[in-house]
């Protein structure tokens, strides 16, 4: 049986999908993820640290053009997708 917070991953996945498809913004993605404290509290503390690090780098990267920033938006969104997969596995085992 999975943890009740597992269902709350859906808005996070939707925000990531929208950003990747060019239909969402980094600000919306970050706000959506940060609003999911129920998910963050259901996971080991390291998950929140990693998510916040990725979100912070995504926000920092949005201040610059792709060429002048050391953070690749694609790499960061790929990392967020991996984070979601691992979070889903962790919550389904809870």
VENRA-V515460 format. One record per backbone hydrogen bond with DSSP energy under -0.5 kcal/mol. CO is the residue of the C=O (numbers start at 0). NH is the residue of the N-H. If there is no record, write none. Layout:
co=CO nh=NH
co=CO nh=NH
This chain:
co=2 nh=5
co=3 nh=6
co=4 nh=7
co=5 nh=8
co=6 nh=9
co=7 nh=11
co=8 nh=12
co=9 nh=13
co=10 nh=14
co=11 nh=15
co=12 nh=16
co=13 nh=17
co=14 nh=18
co=15 nh=19
co=16 nh=20
co=17 nh=22
co=17 nh=23
co=18 nh=21
co=24 nh=28
co=25 nh=29
co=26 nh=30
co=27 nh=31
co=28 nh=32
co=29 nh=33
co=30 nh=34
co=32 nh=35
co=34 nh=36
co=35 nh=38
co=35 nh=39
co=36 nh=40
co=37 nh=41
co=38 nh=41
co=38 nh=42
co=39 nh=42
co=43 nh=46
co=43 nh=47
co=44 nh=48
co=45 nh=49
co=46 nh=50
co=47 nh=51
co=48 nh=52
co=49 nh=53
co=50 nh=54
co=51 nh=55
co=52 nh=56
co=53 nh=57
co=54 nh=58
co=55 nh=59
co=56 nh=60
co=57 nh=61
co=58 nh=62
co=59 nh=62
co=60 nh=63
co=64 nh=67
co=64 nh=68
co=65 nh=68
co=69 nh=71
co=70 nh=72
co=71 nh=75
co=72 nh=76
co=73 nh=77
co=74 nh=78
co=75 nh=79
co=76 nh=80
co=77 nh=81
co=78 nh=82
co=79 nh=83
co=80 nh=84
co=81 nh=85
co=82 nh=86
co=83 nh=87
co=84 nh=88
co=85 nh=89
co=86 nh=90
co=87 nh=91
co=88 nh=92
co=89 nh=93
co=90 nh=2
